[in-house]
Each structure stands twice: as structure tokens, then as C-alpha cells.
């Protein structure tokens, strides 16, 4: 109706505002770099006043640590979905994990592993973001090791720790190759590398 006042937007709760700011920060940090993206930039892109942002995250370090934790939670959900015991045999789930890595690294929006990028920007082991990123990488290694141990129970793999290390290095390399040489380069062969390593390790098994 003409002359009617514009409807005001519904107010976000504090939790909704925090998630909104974190989502905006995540996109900016990943695309533009963490150190290159200031708090004021995040606030402006999120459409909130800087004091509001500082009420949610006391320091930029707190916001960065929350960003890494958010990345990790999303990643864990996707990894858990393809490695769940009801998703198939241990071999199938290991290969599915590398299908996920390869698809992720070769997608058009990928500019590298977010955790590798964080570690490059924050080399200090005492920094909260560094600790969060290392913890995530250790978790991925442990997921691979658990699947290798399960595979070894059926195939009596001679060196499960060695296969775990090889697959972990391969996983890291998929993202590194995508960042440096693009998704159409060596990164697209991530699944094939994993299958070759698994095949070699199980070739002499019972």
C-alpha cells in the first residue's frame, strides 16, 4: 500500500550475529588472507559496528581461532560422512576419503588448504590459530590411521604406520598441488595416488 512504512529487518540474536560475522570473516580470510583482512573490513562486510564485533570476539586472534575451529568442524562433518563404518569396507572408505580431498582441492573455489594457509600465516606454535590448525591435521592423520589399521586386520599390511604416513603426505600434497599448479594439474590424480599406495601395501596380503 502506498505510504506504508518500510518493514524493518528482524533483529538477529547474539548467537545469530556471531555466526553471521564468523561466516563473513571465513569467506574474507580464506579469499584475501587473514593478515590482509582487518577487523574493520570484516565488520563493514558483515554490516555490523566494530564495537558489536568486539563484543563477540574480544580480539582478532579470537576471531581467527574461531574461524579455524569453524573450518575444522565443517571438514570433520564431511570426513565423518564418507568414513562412517556403514559407508562400506575400510578400503572403500579410504578411497572415498581421497575422492573427497581431490574434489575439494580441484573445485573452482579452492585456493589451497585453509589449514596450510593458516600455518603459513601463523608459524608461531603458541598462536591459537596455529594450535587449532595442527590439531585438525593430527585428527585427519588419526582418521587415516584408524582406516589403515582396519584394512590391515583383513590384509595383514606389513607396515601400517608407513602406509598411514604415505597417505597423509599424499593428502597434504593434493591441496599443495592445487594451490600452486591449479586444480587441473597433479591434484586431480589424488585418488589414483591413494589407490596405488593402498594397492601396493595390500598386494602381498592374504
C-alpha atoms as one frame of an Amber mdcrd trajectory, in Angstrom:
protein
   0.000   0.000   0.000   1.328   3.454  -0.895   2.649   5.390   2.038   3.190
   2.318   4.205   6.429   2.496   6.220   9.190   0.064   5.113   9.354  -3.132
   7.083  12.306  -3.301   9.412  14.555  -6.350   9.312  14.052  -8.812  12.145
  16.784  -8.367  14.727  19.344 -11.143  14.977  20.053 -12.773  18.281  23.589
 -12.507  19.634  24.270 -16.100  18.537  22.940 -15.379  15.022  25.045 -12.231
  14.766  28.120 -14.149  15.882  27.538 -16.820  13.246  26.906 -14.177  10.569
  30.128 -12.321  11.409  32.055 -15.578  11.516  30.714 -16.628   8.105  31.727
 -13.290   6.591  35.148 -13.477   8.253  35.638 -17.044   6.998  34.981 -16.028
   3.395  37.245 -12.979   3.661  40.086 -14.726   5.487  40.140 -17.612   3.029
  39.852 -15.469  -0.100  42.031 -12.485   0.843  44.277 -13.774   3.627  43.967
 -13.353   7.367  46.615 -10.716   7.997  45.438  -8.748   4.956  41.877  -8.589
   6.302  41.343  -6.161   9.164  38.659  -6.246  11.815  37.081  -3.080  10.394
  36.848  -4.758   6.991  35.084  -7.769   8.479  32.696  -5.504  10.397  31.886
  -3.475   7.277  31.290  -6.554   5.136  29.116  -8.081   7.855  27.156  -4.857
   8.268  27.859  -4.514  11.983  29.568  -1.817  14.015  33.133  -2.601  15.178
  32.081  -2.403  18.871  29.476  -5.106  18.176  32.134  -7.309  16.630  34.449
  -6.759  19.589  31.667  -7.769  21.974  31.509 -11.097  20.134  35.260 -11.565
  19.638  37.478  -9.698  22.079  40.485  -9.692  19.730  41.282 -10.510  16.133
  43.168 -13.573  17.390  39.910 -14.792  18.962  38.104 -14.302  15.652  40.857
 -16.112  13.746  40.832 -19.052  16.187  37.037 -19.269  15.832  37.428 -19.243
  12.038  39.865 -22.167  12.135  37.597 -24.075  14.532  34.651 -23.447  12.187
  36.627 -24.736   9.195  37.609 -27.802  11.184  34.038 -28.559  12.277  32.763
 -28.348   8.691  35.615 -30.504   7.439  35.091 -33.116  10.162  31.428 -33.416
   9.241  32.309 -34.154   5.615  35.103 -36.573   6.501  32.942 -38.420   9.018
  30.197 -38.803   6.410  32.444 -40.669   3.955  34.371 -42.691   6.568  31.438
 -43.848   8.673  31.510 -47.636   9.278  28.238 -48.035   7.387  29.766 -46.396
   4.280  31.493 -49.609   3.163  34.722 -51.541   3.618  37.866 -49.941   5.020
  39.384 -49.839   1.527  36.252 -48.234   0.100  36.202 -45.604   2.845  39.915
 -44.822   2.444  39.429 -44.286  -1.272  36.272 -42.236  -0.601  38.295 -40.011
   1.713  40.729 -39.254  -1.098  37.875 -38.713  -3.526  36.682 -36.038  -1.086
  40.150 -34.481  -0.815  40.563 -34.457  -4.589  37.122 -32.992  -5.296  37.659
 -30.333  -2.636  41.111 -29.343  -3.877  40.128 -29.239  -7.548  36.924 -27.237
  -7.086  36.854 -23.798  -8.710  36.647 -22.066  -5.340  39.697 -23.755  -3.814
  42.790 -21.633  -3.278  44.515 -24.253  -1.134  44.037 -25.964   2.196  42.744
 -23.434   4.750  44.798 -25.066   7.484  48.009 -24.950   5.454  47.284 -21.288
   4.746  46.768 -20.593   8.452  50.040 -22.314   9.359  51.860 -20.252   6.737
  50.459 -17.007   8.173  50.905 -18.001  11.820  54.128 -20.039  12.185  54.314
 -19.457  15.952  53.347 -22.782  17.632  51.927 -20.820  20.554  49.384 -18.920
  18.482  45.799 -20.184  18.991  45.162 -20.430  15.241  48.367 -22.423  14.753
  47.368 -24.834  17.519  43.868 -25.250  16.051  45.275 -25.974  12.584  47.820
 -28.503  13.875  45.113 -30.235  15.917  42.984 -30.559  12.795  45.839 -32.006
  10.764  46.571 -34.506  13.549  42.914 -35.522  13.553  42.968 -36.212   9.788
  46.101 -38.335  10.240  44.363 -40.276  13.010  41.340 -40.905  10.780  43.636
 -42.285   8.099  45.490 -44.423  10.648  42.257 -45.908  12.001  41.162 -46.879
   8.485  44.590 -48.337   7.697  44.501 -50.396  10.903  41.057 -51.694   9.948
  42.308 -52.530   6.454  45.336 -54.268   7.945  43.109 -56.526  10.026  41.875
 -58.048   6.769  45.051 -57.801   4.698  47.895 -58.047   7.233  49.696 -54.938
   5.952  53.418 -55.169   6.725  53.836 -51.518   7.763  50.573 -49.805   8.720
  52.400 -46.796  10.165  54.303 -46.383   6.920  51.141 -46.544   4.815  49.493
 -44.023   7.115  52.429 -41.647   6.657  52.407 -42.080   2.882  48.670 -41.420
   2.628  48.947 -38.415   4.953  51.696 -36.916   2.802  49.584 -37.615  -0.288
  46.606 -35.825   1.255  48.745 -32.784   2.041  50.189 -32.856  -1.464  46.793
 -32.812  -3.134  45.998 -29.419  -1.626  49.516 -28.082  -2.091  49.488 -29.037
  -5.771  46.083 -27.418  -6.279  47.326 -24.181  -4.710  50.499 -23.983  -6.765
  49.619 -25.659 -10.074  45.827 -25.402 -10.153  43.042 -27.923  -9.911  43.600
 -29.178 -13.456  47.191 -30.157 -12.609  48.592 -33.002 -10.490  45.973 -32.525
  -7.773  43.348 -34.253  -9.901  45.312 -37.506  -9.528  44.954 -37.596  -5.748
  42.598 -40.566  -5.753  44.852 -42.521  -8.108  47.856 -41.921  -5.845  45.955
 -43.225  -2.826  44.702 -46.277  -4.694  48.255 -47.068  -5.844  49.619 -46.819
  -2.297  46.815 -48.968  -0.893  47.155 -51.487  -3.689  50.904 -51.846  -3.185
  50.525 -52.238   0.601  47.914 -54.973   0.220  49.328 -56.748  -2.837  51.114
 -59.455  -0.841  48.399 -59.859   1.791  46.270 -62.898   2.431
